[in-house]
Every structure is written in C-alpha cells, then in structure tokens.
C-alpha cells in the first residue's frame, strides 16, 4: 500500500490524493516486475542498430547520416509502445498511458514549469557542469555547412519533439512509476528510482551534462505527474522543452545553456 500523503504542505506538493495514486498503481498488480525493463528498451534497441552498422562495416564508421541515432530512437520508442499496447490488458495500458483531460490548473502548471525549466534549469545545468568540471550540455546543430539539412531537421523533430515526450512519459512516469508504487514503495522512492533511470539513460545521448539536465527536467516532470496523477501536464512540459531545444538546434533561438 502507498503511505498516506496529505493533500497540502510539502508532501502535498509531490503527491496527488492517496486514493487516486492507489487506484492508478493497482492496475499493475498482475504485471511482472520485468516489464520495468521496457523503459530502457528503446535505448537498447538504438544501441543495437548502431552497433550492427559498425559490425557490418567491419568496425569502420558506417557513415550514418546526421541525426540517425535520434531517428532510430524515435522508431524504437514507437516499436516498444506498440508491443506494450498489444501485450498489456486494457486496464494496464490505460494506467501506463495515463492521459486524462487536464484541468486548467494542470495546463498552467505545465507552462509555468516550462518557463522555470528554461529560465532556471538551462543556466543551472551549465553552472553545475562547470562546477563539476565536465563538458557543458549543448544542443547539437542540424545546420549543414551550406544551409539547413532537411533530413536532419525532420529526423530530430520526429525523434525528440513528436515521439520522445509521449513515449518517455508513458515509459517512465506511467509504467515505471506505476509498477514501483504497486510494489509497496511510496511516492518519494518511486520518484527517485524513476528519475535515476531516466537521467542515467541520457548519458548515452548527451554525456554527463545531459544527465544533469535530465535530472532537473525529470524532477519537474515527476512533480507534475504526482501532483495531478496525470501525464498531460508532464507531456506538455516535455514537449515544450524539446521543441525549444529543437528551435535552438536549427538556430532559431539562442541557447541559454551557453550563457
């Protein structure tokens, strides 16, 4: 059972009412813990495809086009979600893809969290990276030497803006959190475990500073998920954040990471 968490005060900022969290988590009671691995499956599939390319080319650079990994990651997420949709009972899938109609308060919280993430989180990522002596987190440009790369732009938009905000919210803040909560852990333990895995996986795509960035973003996403027992607000924040990073990548906006 999930420990009692009051609806106000510090604990109330993290959790939705206890009965709502319990009803959500109860859907995962018949699901084996091994399904937690689904959260890392897209990264594993992406790594397998890239590794296969190097093996096929005899260890030489296979010459993948720009943003190839981002595109493959997007496709891998679609494949994993398709498997889950086909294998899960309807009740489990609905609890994983926990998209209810959001309230105005939730939408406002998602927008405000986005503003806070950009105004505070982006510069803080740089400050923490500098303090730790690691390379700064940067958004790779998709501007080719002689202009924009349409393929790179489409691949980046598909993988990071269209797919990732939906898929990662379902996998981490839906499935992963739900299974951990059902196993008897409280909201704080579930949040910490989900956040740790979410951030660690970004080391493969964005380096050590990417882990810092994912921790800061993930904390806001997890707060929205628990505060409203819904993924709509978290998806909005995730999508807006990734859209802004996409606009930085195509040189429409300057990056606050570099400040």
One Martini backbone bead per residue (centre of mass of N, CA, C, O) as a GRO file, in nm:
protein
  259
    1UNK     BB    1   0.099   0.034   0.016
    2UNK     BB    2   0.047   0.367   0.015
    3UNK     BB    3   0.136   0.614   0.182
    4UNK     BB    4   0.029   0.866   0.347
    5UNK     BB    5  -0.070   1.182   0.182
    6UNK     BB    6  -0.120   1.487   0.202
    7UNK     BB    7  -0.284   1.767   0.030
    8UNK     BB    8  -0.075   1.932   0.196
    9UNK     BB    9   0.209   2.072   0.175
   10UNK     BB   10   0.492   1.918   0.091
   11UNK     BB   11   0.362   1.644   0.013
   12UNK     BB   12   0.137   1.776  -0.168
   13UNK     BB   13   0.333   1.867  -0.398
   14UNK     BB   14   0.383   1.566  -0.495
   15UNK     BB   15   0.093   1.450  -0.432
   16UNK     BB   16  -0.170   1.301  -0.480
   17UNK     BB   17  -0.417   1.155  -0.375
   18UNK     BB   18  -0.400   0.846  -0.242
   19UNK     BB   19  -0.641   0.704  -0.389
   20UNK     BB   20  -0.547   0.767  -0.678
   21UNK     BB   21  -0.272   0.624  -0.669
   22UNK     BB   22  -0.383   0.344  -0.597
   23UNK     BB   23  -0.559   0.303  -0.849
   24UNK     BB   24  -0.330   0.324  -1.050
   25UNK     BB   25  -0.136   0.099  -0.928
   26UNK     BB   26  -0.336  -0.151  -0.928
   27UNK     BB   27  -0.306  -0.226  -1.237
   28UNK     BB   28   0.001  -0.364  -1.173
   29UNK     BB   29  -0.037  -0.634  -1.004
   30UNK     BB   30  -0.010  -0.845  -1.270
   31UNK     BB   31   0.273  -0.731  -1.319
   32UNK     BB   32   0.581  -0.785  -1.397
   33UNK     BB   33   0.889  -0.649  -1.317
   34UNK     BB   34   1.027  -0.685  -1.605
   35UNK     BB   35   0.871  -0.437  -1.738
   36UNK     BB   36   1.079  -0.217  -1.657
   37UNK     BB   37   1.267  -0.264  -1.912
   38UNK     BB   38   1.103  -0.091  -2.116
   39UNK     BB   39   1.240   0.187  -2.055
   40UNK     BB   40   1.529   0.082  -2.200
   41UNK     BB   41   1.468  -0.042  -2.483
   42UNK     BB   42   1.518   0.194  -2.689
   43UNK     BB   43   1.822   0.223  -2.628
   44UNK     BB   44   1.901  -0.068  -2.693
   45UNK     BB   45   1.803  -0.067  -2.988
   46UNK     BB   46   1.978   0.165  -3.084
   47UNK     BB   47   2.252   0.036  -3.012
   48UNK     BB   48   2.212  -0.215  -3.194
   49UNK     BB   49   2.197  -0.070  -3.467
   50UNK     BB   50   2.470   0.074  -3.453
   51UNK     BB   51   2.642  -0.177  -3.407
   52UNK     BB   52   2.560  -0.322  -3.669
   53UNK     BB   53   2.687  -0.111  -3.855
   54UNK     BB   54   2.983  -0.156  -3.761
   55UNK     BB   55   2.998  -0.457  -3.820
   56UNK     BB   56   2.924  -0.438  -4.128
   57UNK     BB   57   3.193  -0.232  -4.161
   58UNK     BB   58   3.436  -0.354  -3.989
   59UNK     BB   59   3.452  -0.099  -3.767
   60UNK     BB   60   3.372   0.124  -3.933
   61UNK     BB   61   3.239   0.399  -4.040
   62UNK     BB   62   2.909   0.389  -4.174
   63UNK     BB   63   2.781   0.678  -4.237
   64UNK     BB   64   2.577   0.813  -4.081
   65UNK     BB   65   2.348   1.027  -4.069
   66UNK     BB   66   2.224   1.283  -3.941
   67UNK     BB   67   2.024   1.192  -3.675
   68UNK     BB   68   2.000   0.880  -3.671
   69UNK     BB   69   1.968   0.813  -3.368
   70UNK     BB   70   1.709   0.978  -3.326
   71UNK     BB   71   1.534   0.819  -3.524
   72UNK     BB   72   1.573   0.536  -3.401
   73UNK     BB   73   1.463   0.612  -3.123
   74UNK     BB   74   1.180   0.678  -3.221
   75UNK     BB   75   1.115   0.401  -3.343
   76UNK     BB   76   1.168   0.236  -3.085
   77UNK     BB   77   0.939   0.362  -2.922
   78UNK     BB   78   0.711   0.271  -3.106
   79UNK     BB   79   0.763  -0.031  -3.079
   80UNK     BB   80   0.735  -0.056  -2.772
   81UNK     BB   81   0.447   0.057  -2.752
   82UNK     BB   82   0.322  -0.158  -2.936
   83UNK     BB   83   0.382  -0.398  -2.752
   84UNK     BB   84   0.234  -0.298  -2.501
   85UNK     BB   85  -0.045  -0.267  -2.632
   86UNK     BB   86  -0.064  -0.576  -2.714
   87UNK     BB   87   0.006  -0.708  -2.416
   88UNK     BB   88  -0.174  -0.534  -2.257
   89UNK     BB   89  -0.410  -0.471  -2.072
   90UNK     BB   90  -0.622  -0.215  -2.072
   91UNK     BB   91  -0.573  -0.124  -1.776
   92UNK     BB   92  -0.261  -0.103  -1.800
   93UNK     BB   93  -0.242   0.092  -2.036
   94UNK     BB   94  -0.403   0.326  -1.904
   95UNK     BB   95  -0.197   0.354  -1.665
   96UNK     BB   96   0.045   0.423  -1.848
   97UNK     BB   97  -0.147   0.605  -2.040
   98UNK     BB   98  -0.210   0.883  -1.838
   99UNK     BB   99  -0.448   1.050  -2.024
  100UNK     BB  100  -0.610   1.311  -1.913
  101UNK     BB  101  -0.807   1.563  -1.879
  102UNK     BB  102  -0.699   1.867  -1.826
  103UNK     BB  103  -0.664   2.116  -1.627
  104UNK     BB  104  -0.597   2.442  -1.596
  105UNK     BB  105  -0.390   2.401  -1.371
  106UNK     BB  106  -0.212   2.196  -1.521
  107UNK     BB  107  -0.143   2.369  -1.767
  108UNK     BB  108  -0.018   2.600  -1.607
  109UNK     BB  109   0.202   2.427  -1.472
  110UNK     BB  110   0.342   2.340  -1.736
  111UNK     BB  111   0.419   2.626  -1.832
  112UNK     BB  112   0.572   2.719  -1.575
  113UNK     BB  113   0.777   2.484  -1.578
  114UNK     BB  114   0.902   2.565  -1.845
  115UNK     BB  115   1.000   2.844  -1.763
  116UNK     BB  116   1.177   2.742  -1.529
  117UNK     BB  117   1.357   2.552  -1.696
  118UNK     BB  118   1.476   2.776  -1.879
  119UNK     BB  119   1.556   3.008  -1.668
  120UNK     BB  120   1.700   2.788  -1.465
  121UNK     BB  121   1.786   2.504  -1.576
  122UNK     BB  122   1.978   2.576  -1.804
  123UNK     BB  123   2.191   2.744  -1.644
  124UNK     BB  124   2.232   2.531  -1.417
  125UNK     BB  125   2.359   2.316  -1.592
  126UNK     BB  126   2.613   2.483  -1.654
  127UNK     BB  127   2.708   2.536  -1.363
  128UNK     BB  128   2.735   2.235  -1.280
  129UNK     BB  129   2.933   2.153  -1.499
  130UNK     BB  130   3.157   2.351  -1.421
  131UNK     BB  131   3.186   2.253  -1.123
  132UNK     BB  132   3.252   1.943  -1.227
  133UNK     BB  133   3.432   1.949  -1.497
  134UNK     BB  134   3.235   1.932  -1.743
  135UNK     BB  135   3.083   1.923  -2.018
  136UNK     BB  136   2.866   2.096  -2.170
  137UNK     BB  137   2.548   2.133  -2.253
  138UNK     BB  138   2.437   2.065  -2.587
  139UNK     BB  139   2.277   2.157  -2.889
  140UNK     BB  140   2.278   2.016  -3.175
  141UNK     BB  141   2.330   2.105  -3.489
  142UNK     BB  142   2.141   2.102  -3.822
  143UNK     BB  143   2.344   2.278  -3.971
  144UNK     BB  144   2.478   2.292  -4.255
  145UNK     BB  145   2.741   2.425  -4.424
  146UNK     BB  146   2.505   2.503  -4.675
  147UNK     BB  147   2.274   2.466  -4.466
  148UNK     BB  148   2.001   2.299  -4.432
  149UNK     BB  149   1.895   1.978  -4.307
  150UNK     BB  150   1.614   1.817  -4.371
  151UNK     BB  151   1.669   1.537  -4.251
  152UNK     BB  152   1.772   1.629  -3.975
  153UNK     BB  153   1.520   1.787  -3.893
  154UNK     BB  154   1.311   1.556  -3.914
  155UNK     BB  155   1.453   1.357  -3.723
  156UNK     BB  156   1.455   1.540  -3.473
  157UNK     BB  157   1.153   1.600  -3.457
  158UNK     BB  158   1.053   1.310  -3.436
  159UNK     BB  159   1.226   1.208  -3.188
  160UNK     BB  160   1.202   1.474  -2.978
  161UNK     BB  161   0.895   1.593  -3.024
  162UNK     BB  162   0.692   1.363  -3.099
  163UNK     BB  163   0.787   1.101  -2.930
  164UNK     BB  164   0.939   1.136  -2.653
  165UNK     BB  165   0.721   1.276  -2.471
  166UNK     BB  166   0.530   1.032  -2.481
  167UNK     BB  167   0.705   0.778  -2.431
  168UNK     BB  168   0.857   0.867  -2.167
  169UNK     BB  169   0.604   0.908  -1.996
  170UNK     BB  170   0.497   0.621  -2.014
  171UNK     BB  171   0.757   0.467  -1.918
  172UNK     BB  172   0.828   0.643  -1.652
  173UNK     BB  173   0.551   0.795  -1.537
  174UNK     BB  174   0.384   0.532  -1.577
  175UNK     BB  175   0.501   0.240  -1.562
  176UNK     BB  176   0.735   0.261  -1.358
  177UNK     BB  177   0.583   0.401  -1.127
  178UNK     BB  178   0.350   0.200  -1.104
  179UNK     BB  179   0.512  -0.053  -1.028
  180UNK     BB  180   0.657   0.060  -0.778
  181UNK     BB  181   0.403   0.135  -0.619
  182UNK     BB  182   0.279  -0.158  -0.618
  183UNK     BB  183   0.539  -0.271  -0.446
  184UNK     BB  184   0.521  -0.050  -0.182
  185UNK     BB  185   0.618   0.219  -0.263
  186UNK     BB  186   0.662   0.536  -0.238
  187UNK     BB  187   0.672   0.831  -0.404
  188UNK     BB  188   0.972   0.898  -0.349
  189UNK     BB  189   1.098   0.627  -0.439
  190UNK     BB  190   0.972   0.623  -0.721
  191UNK     BB  191   1.087   0.891  -0.819
  192UNK     BB  192   1.390   0.827  -0.780
  193UNK     BB  193   1.409   0.575  -0.963
  194UNK     BB  194   1.302   0.699  -1.225
  195UNK     BB  195   1.503   0.938  -1.238
  196UNK     BB  196   1.766   0.775  -1.249
  197UNK     BB  197   1.709   0.627  -1.516
  198UNK     BB  198   1.643   0.867  -1.696
  199UNK     BB  199   1.919   1.009  -1.660
  200UNK     BB  200   2.122   0.781  -1.731
  201UNK     BB  201   2.034   0.745  -2.034
  202UNK     BB  202   2.151   1.037  -2.120
  203UNK     BB  203   2.454   0.958  -2.137
  204UNK     BB  204   2.433   0.833  -2.434
  205UNK     BB  205   2.327   1.123  -2.575
  206UNK     BB  206   2.465   1.377  -2.360
  207UNK     BB  207   2.617   1.300  -2.131
  208UNK     BB  208   2.684   1.420  -1.821
  209UNK     BB  209   2.518   1.686  -1.860
  210UNK     BB  210   2.259   1.535  -1.947
  211UNK     BB  211   2.199   1.426  -1.666
  212UNK     BB  212   2.153   1.694  -1.529
  213UNK     BB  213   1.924   1.786  -1.712
  214UNK     BB  214   1.737   1.536  -1.659
  215UNK     BB  215   1.703   1.583  -1.357
  216UNK     BB  216   1.564   1.858  -1.372
  217UNK     BB  217   1.336   1.782  -1.563
  218UNK     BB  218   1.235   1.522  -1.415
  219UNK     BB  219   1.140   1.664  -1.158
  220UNK     BB  220   0.909   1.821  -1.293
  221UNK     BB  221   0.762   1.581  -1.422
  222UNK     BB  222   0.709   1.426  -1.157
  223UNK     BB  223   0.547   1.641  -1.015
  224UNK     BB  224   0.315   1.652  -1.218
  225UNK     BB  225   0.233   1.356  -1.201
  226UNK     BB  226   0.163   1.359  -0.891
  227UNK     BB  227  -0.012   1.613  -0.853
  228UNK     BB  228  -0.233   1.497  -1.097
  229UNK     BB  229  -0.243   1.206  -1.193
  230UNK     BB  230  -0.088   1.281  -1.474
  231UNK     BB  231   0.051   1.331  -1.820
  232UNK     BB  232  -0.023   1.600  -1.956
  233UNK     BB  233   0.166   1.809  -1.818
  234UNK     BB  234   0.430   1.656  -1.869
  235UNK     BB  235   0.409   1.655  -2.173
  236UNK     BB  236   0.404   1.959  -2.216
  237UNK     BB  237   0.681   2.016  -2.098
  238UNK     BB  238   0.843   1.820  -2.276
  239UNK     BB  239   0.758   1.936  -2.551
  240UNK     BB  240   0.849   2.230  -2.508
  241UNK     BB  241   1.143   2.174  -2.443
  242UNK     BB  242   1.209   2.020  -2.711
  243UNK     BB  243   1.124   2.248  -2.899
  244UNK     BB  244   1.331   2.455  -2.803
  245UNK     BB  245   1.577   2.277  -2.871
  246UNK     BB  246   1.511   2.259  -3.170
  247UNK     BB  247   1.532   2.569  -3.225
  248UNK     BB  248   1.828   2.574  -3.148
  249UNK     BB  249   1.932   2.364  -3.360
  250UNK     BB  250   1.810   2.569  -3.602
  251UNK     BB  251   1.876   2.874  -3.509
  252UNK     BB  252   1.630   3.043  -3.379
  253UNK     BB  253   1.751   3.005  -3.094
  254UNK     BB  254   1.917   3.069  -2.827
  255UNK     BB  255   2.128   2.932  -2.583
  256UNK     BB  256   2.127   2.908  -2.230
  257UNK     BB  257   2.364   2.704  -2.192
  258UNK     BB  258   2.594   2.924  -2.294
  259UNK     BB  259   2.580   3.150  -2.051
   0.00000   0.00000   0.00000
